[in-house]
Amino acid sequence: MTKHVVVTGGAGFIGSNIADAYIERGWRVTIIDNLSSGDRRNINPGAAFHQLDIRDAAAADLIRALKPDVINHHAAQMDVRKSVEDPAADADVNVVGSLRILEAAVQTAVKRFVFASTGGAIYGEPVEGAQDESHPTAPLSPYGCAKLAVEHYLHYYRVVHGLSSVALRYANVYGPRQSVHGEAGVVAIFAGRLIDFLSNGLSNGLSNGQPPTINGSGTQTRDFVYIDDVVAANLAASDAGWQGEYNVGTGVETSVNELYASLASIAGADIPAAHGPAKEGEQLRSVLDGSRLRKLAALPERTPLRDGLTKTFAWLRDEGRTR
Ligand SMILES: NC(=O)c1ccc[n+]([C@@H]2O[C@H](COP(=O)([O-])OP(=O)(O)OC[C@H]3O[C@@H](n4cnc5c(N)ncnc54)[C@H](O)[C@@H]3O)[C@@H](O)[C@H]2O)c1
């Protein structure tokens, strides 16, 4: 029988790539998204789309009426800085909104609930090397607190209401459809700037005629995981019975300077980046050990950074989504 999945946030970067993959597998897909940061162009025409806010009763009503097999919950306020400016507004979407969807999931006896969580923002600075799932959780932002809170709710709904669920703790995801707006997508932002620079020159494409700007020294590190690897983890998690929290990361730490150098080389542009002031409170290091899930779900080896960056750069250039 055809499986039916509701993807919240399915007009966004990650959710839309996941929706495509379910459709390719022959699943029926319904997308719930309020388009606050998502983009209509991302929505697969093979999916049913409902422009709804996850906090609205109408979203829960829809889930109760549809009775899907799986809910894949990606809708979120995902800007860490905004969460610092207004923690209550962040929690309204990321905690209360998630609870509305979880309540509907229990009421309609959904078979599996997949939640987009975060690694870096939940663990805080690494105590030593790559953080595995046993690393202490010490969120340093309201966004991280909200994601961790939902993980606790998942535990509650699992034990008390029997809801089968998994939280996927992502590293820094990058790839086609990531927005060049906002603060999270450093790959998309740098690539977009470089493409504009090459096509329009200094006077047109770049604000103040400046090359891409790195916040601070650029020695801060991140774990960049390609979207295809994240999609594969979601598909595996949707079919499986295992529960709990799993990292989706590469175990490879890349500095922002190294990232920029790789993108500039892919662009064939010999343009040194500018350096701006460091962002206050920015995490210095982030790297996730994703081996537990990779072994458990027999996932393919991670996409090498250079390959993923090359595909992302080509997509942004060909689609012209650089602004
Ligand atoms: N991008 C990353 O590196 C990363 C890392 C860790 C976790 N995540 C998580 O993955 C998920 C998807 O992130 P993304 O990078 O694709 O971001 P995104 O902004 O592209 O996608 C989020 C989607 O949710 C929708 N949305 C937001 N608030 C909503 C609401 N109240 N009701 C309905 N829809 C709403 C937006 O319109 C958007 O389409 C988020 O939960 C995010 O916290 C992302």
The ligand as an SDF file (V2000), in Angstrom:
LIG
                    3D

 44 48  0  0  0  0  0  0  0  0999 V2000
   20.0480   24.0870    7.7420 N   0  0  0  0  0  0  0  0  0  0  0  0
   20.7260   23.5320    8.7230 C   0  0  0  0  0  0  0  0  0  0  0  0
   21.9630   23.4800    8.6860 O   0  0  0  0  0  0  0  0  0  0  0  0
   20.0020   22.9210    9.9020 C   0  0  0  0  0  0  0  0  0  0  0  0
   20.7820   22.4120   10.9610 C   0  0  0  0  0  0  0  0  0  0  0  0
   20.1260   21.8320   12.0340 C   0  0  0  0  0  0  0  0  0  0  0  0
   18.7440   21.7390   12.0510 C   0  0  0  0  0  0  0  0  0  0  0  0
   18.0260   22.2640   11.0260 N   0  0  0  0  0  0  0  0  0  0  0  0
   16.5650   22.1550   11.0960 C   0  0  0  0  0  0  0  0  0  0  0  0
   16.0660   21.6250    9.8750 O   0  0  0  0  0  0  0  0  0  0  0  0
   14.7670   22.1680    9.6120 C   0  0  0  0  0  0  0  0  0  0  0  0
   14.7150   22.7770    8.2210 C   0  0  0  0  0  0  0  0  0  0  0  0
   15.6850   23.7950    8.1140 O   0  0  0  0  0  0  0  0  0  0  0  0
   16.0420   24.4980    6.7200 P   0  0  0  0  0  0  0  0  0  0  0  0
   17.4910   24.7760    6.7380 O   0  0  0  0  0  0  0  0  0  0  0  0
   15.4610   23.7190    5.6230 O   0  0  0  0  0  0  0  0  0  0  0  0
   15.2930   25.8890    6.9100 O   0  0  0  0  0  0  0  0  0  0  0  0
   14.1720   26.5850    6.0140 P   0  0  0  0  0  0  0  0  0  0  0  0
   13.9330   27.9160    6.6390 O   0  0  0  0  0  0  0  0  0  0  0  0
   14.5500   26.5400    4.5700 O   0  0  0  0  0  0  0  0  0  0  0  0
   12.9150   25.6400    6.2290 O   0  0  0  0  0  0  0  0  0  0  0  0
   11.9970   25.7960    7.2830 C   0  0  0  0  0  0  0  0  0  0  0  0
   10.6050   25.7680    6.6750 C   0  0  0  0  0  0  0  0  0  0  0  0
    9.6400   25.8290    7.7410 O   0  0  0  0  0  0  0  0  0  0  0  0
    8.6210   26.7570    7.3530 C   0  0  0  0  0  0  0  0  0  0  0  0
    8.0500   27.2990    8.5920 N   0  0  0  0  0  0  0  0  0  0  0  0
    8.6600   28.0980    9.5090 C   0  0  0  0  0  0  0  0  0  0  0  0
    7.8150   28.3930   10.5030 N   0  0  0  0  0  0  0  0  0  0  0  0
    6.6420   27.7690   10.2150 C   0  0  0  0  0  0  0  0  0  0  0  0
    5.3840   27.7050   10.8620 C   0  0  0  0  0  0  0  0  0  0  0  0
    5.1590   28.3490   12.0300 N   0  0  0  0  0  0  0  0  0  0  0  0
    4.3950   26.9760   10.2830 N   0  0  0  0  0  0  0  0  0  0  0  0
    4.6120   26.3280    9.1170 C   0  0  0  0  0  0  0  0  0  0  0  0
    5.7770   26.3690    8.4530 N   0  0  0  0  0  0  0  0  0  0  0  0
    6.7940   27.0690    9.0080 C   0  0  0  0  0  0  0  0  0  0  0  0
    9.3310   27.8070    6.5190 C   0  0  0  0  0  0  0  0  0  0  0  0
    8.4690   28.5400    5.6750 O   0  0  0  0  0  0  0  0  0  0  0  0
   10.3370   26.9440    5.7540 C   0  0  0  0  0  0  0  0  0  0  0  0
    9.7760   26.4900    4.5330 O   0  0  0  0  0  0  0  0  0  0  0  0
   14.4830   23.1650   10.7390 C   0  0  0  0  0  0  0  0  0  0  0  0
   13.7270   22.5110   11.7280 O   0  0  0  0  0  0  0  0  0  0  0  0
   15.8620   23.4880   11.2670 C   0  0  0  0  0  0  0  0  0  0  0  0
   15.8210   23.8930   12.6080 O   0  0  0  0  0  0  0  0  0  0  0  0
   18.6160   22.8500    9.9500 C   0  0  0  0  0  0  0  0  0  0  0  0
  1  2  1  0
  2  3  2  0
  2  4  1  0
  4  5  1  0
  4 44  2  0
  5  6  2  0
  6  7  1  0
  7  8  2  0
  8  9  1  0
  8 44  1  0
  9 10  1  0
  9 42  1  0
 10 11  1  0
 11 12  1  0
 11 40  1  0
 12 13  1  0
 13 14  1  0
 14 15  2  0
 14 16  1  0
 14 17  1  0
 17 18  1  0
 18 19  2  0
 18 20  1  0
 18 21  1  0
 21 22  1  0
 22 23  1  0
 23 24  1  0
 23 38  1  0
 24 25  1  0
 25 26  1  0
 25 36  1  0
 26 27  1  0
 26 35  1  0
 27 28  2  0
 28 29  1  0
 29 30  1  0
 29 35  2  0
 30 31  1  0
 30 32  2  0
 32 33  1  0
 33 34  2  0
 34 35  1  0
 36 37  1  0
 36 38  1  0
 38 39  1  0
 40 41  1  0
 40 42  1  0
 42 43  1  0
M  CHG  2   8   1  16  -1
M  END
$$$$
